């Protein structure tokens, strides 16, 4: 269904790939593949991954990364989301943080957090790497990902 193009990131839960669907649309796919440094039981970690996908899928907000598709019963569970241009961390490292970008980032992050909290969830891992950037360098929409469950 999705063809892997390249690896674009790694985290505690898994590996993120740029993928392409049968219509040549590009997305990001996060596959469950826990880091070897994780001290949590594998079954518990897989449950956390699945719970995060369910929570994030339940939210429809422009400042929360939208999950487009998921398969949590696959041998290697995964989910698919819109492909971001970069992360807030990338912008900081590139020195691309202007006053307008900072202001937009703050408003978007707070708006996403408000939606998450209104739904009864918490984001436990807010950091620049977990804030994805869309429409860069034009309008710059920031969206929260990786809830850190």
C-alpha positions as CSV (number, residue, x, y, z in Angstrom):
1,X,0.0,0.0,0.0
2,X,2.9,2.4,0.9
3,X,6.3,2.3,-0.7
4,X,9.2,3.4,1.5
5,X,11.3,6.2,0.0
6,X,13.7,6.9,2.8
7,X,14.2,7.0,6.6
8,X,13.6,10.5,8.0
9,X,13.8,9.9,11.7
10,X,14.1,7.7,14.8
11,X,12.6,7.9,18.2
12,X,11.8,5.8,21.3
13,X,8.9,4.0,19.7
14,X,10.0,3.6,16.2
15,X,11.3,4.7,12.8
16,X,9.8,7.3,10.6
17,X,9.9,6.9,6.8
18,X,8.9,9.1,3.9
19,X,6.5,6.9,1.9
20,X,4.6,7.1,-1.3
21,X,1.1,5.8,-2.0
22,X,-0.2,4.3,-5.2
23,X,-1.2,7.8,-6.4
24,X,2.4,9.2,-5.9
25,X,1.3,11.2,-2.8
26,X,4.0,11.5,-0.1
27,X,3.4,10.9,3.6
28,X,5.3,10.0,6.7
29,X,4.9,6.5,8.1
30,X,5.9,5.7,11.7
31,X,6.6,2.0,12.3
32,X,6.8,0.5,15.8
33,X,10.4,-0.4,16.3
34,X,11.5,0.5,19.9
35,X,15.0,1.7,20.6
36,X,17.3,-0.8,22.2
37,X,17.9,1.6,25.1
38,X,14.2,1.5,26.3
39,X,13.8,-0.1,29.7
40,X,10.1,-0.7,29.4
41,X,8.6,-4.1,28.7
42,X,8.0,-4.7,25.0
43,X,4.2,-5.4,25.4
44,X,3.8,-2.3,27.5
45,X,5.6,-0.2,25.0
46,X,3.5,-1.6,22.1
47,X,0.3,-0.7,24.1
48,X,1.6,2.8,24.6
49,X,2.3,3.1,20.9
50,X,-1.3,1.9,20.1
51,X,-2.8,4.2,22.7
52,X,-1.0,7.2,21.3
53,X,-2.2,6.4,17.8
54,X,-5.8,6.1,19.0
55,X,-5.6,9.4,21.0
56,X,-4.0,11.3,18.2
57,X,-6.5,9.8,15.6
58,X,-9.4,11.1,17.7
59,X,-8.3,14.7,17.4
60,X,-9.2,16.9,14.4
61,X,-7.3,20.1,14.8
62,X,-4.9,21.9,12.5
63,X,-2.2,22.1,15.2
64,X,-2.2,18.4,16.0
65,X,-0.6,16.1,13.5
66,X,-3.4,14.2,11.7
67,X,-3.2,10.5,11.5
68,X,-4.4,9.4,8.1
69,X,-4.2,5.6,8.4
70,X,-3.0,3.1,10.9
71,X,-2.6,-0.7,11.2
72,X,-2.1,-1.5,14.9
73,X,-2.5,-5.3,14.5
74,X,0.2,-5.7,11.9
75,X,3.3,-7.6,12.8
76,X,5.0,-4.2,12.9
77,X,2.2,-1.8,13.9
78,X,2.4,1.6,12.1
79,X,0.6,4.8,11.3
80,X,0.6,7.2,8.4
81,X,0.5,11.0,8.8
82,X,1.0,14.1,6.6
83,X,4.6,14.6,5.6
84,X,6.0,17.7,7.3
85,X,8.5,20.1,5.8
86,X,10.6,19.9,8.9
87,X,10.4,20.2,12.7
88,X,10.7,23.3,14.9
89,X,14.1,21.9,16.0
90,X,15.2,21.9,12.4
91,X,14.2,25.6,12.0
92,X,16.2,26.5,15.1
93,X,19.2,24.6,13.8
94,X,18.9,26.3,10.4
95,X,18.7,29.7,12.1
96,X,15.3,30.3,10.4
97,X,13.5,31.6,13.5
98,X,12.2,35.1,12.8
99,X,9.9,37.1,15.2
100,X,6.9,36.1,13.0
101,X,7.9,32.5,13.0
102,X,8.3,32.5,16.8
103,X,4.9,34.2,17.3
104,X,3.2,31.7,14.9
105,X,4.9,28.7,16.7
106,X,3.7,29.9,20.1
107,X,0.1,30.5,19.0
108,X,-0.1,27.2,17.1
109,X,1.5,25.1,19.9
110,X,-0.9,26.6,22.5
111,X,-3.8,26.1,20.2
112,X,-2.9,22.4,19.7
113,X,-2.3,21.9,23.5
114,X,-5.8,23.4,24.1
115,X,-7.4,20.9,21.8
116,X,-5.5,18.0,23.3
117,X,-6.5,19.1,26.9
118,X,-10.1,19.7,25.9
119,X,-10.2,16.1,24.7
120,X,-9.0,14.9,28.1
121,X,-5.5,14.0,26.9
122,X,-2.0,15.3,27.9
123,X,1.1,15.8,25.8
124,X,4.0,14.6,27.9
125,X,6.8,15.3,25.5
126,X,6.7,18.8,24.2
127,X,10.0,19.7,22.6
128,X,11.1,21.3,19.3
129,X,11.6,17.9,17.6
130,X,7.9,17.0,18.3
131,X,6.5,20.2,16.8
132,X,6.2,19.6,13.0
133,X,6.2,22.4,10.5
134,X,4.0,22.5,7.4
135,X,3.9,25.1,4.6
136,X,7.5,26.3,5.3
137,X,8.7,29.0,4.5
138,X,5.3,30.5,3.6
139,X,2.6,30.5,6.2
140,X,4.3,28.0,8.6
141,X,1.7,25.9,10.4
142,X,3.0,24.2,13.5
143,X,1.4,20.9,14.7
144,X,2.1,18.7,17.7
145,X,3.1,15.1,17.4
146,X,4.5,12.3,19.6
147,X,2.4,12.7,22.7
148,X,5.0,10.9,24.8
149,X,2.6,8.4,26.3
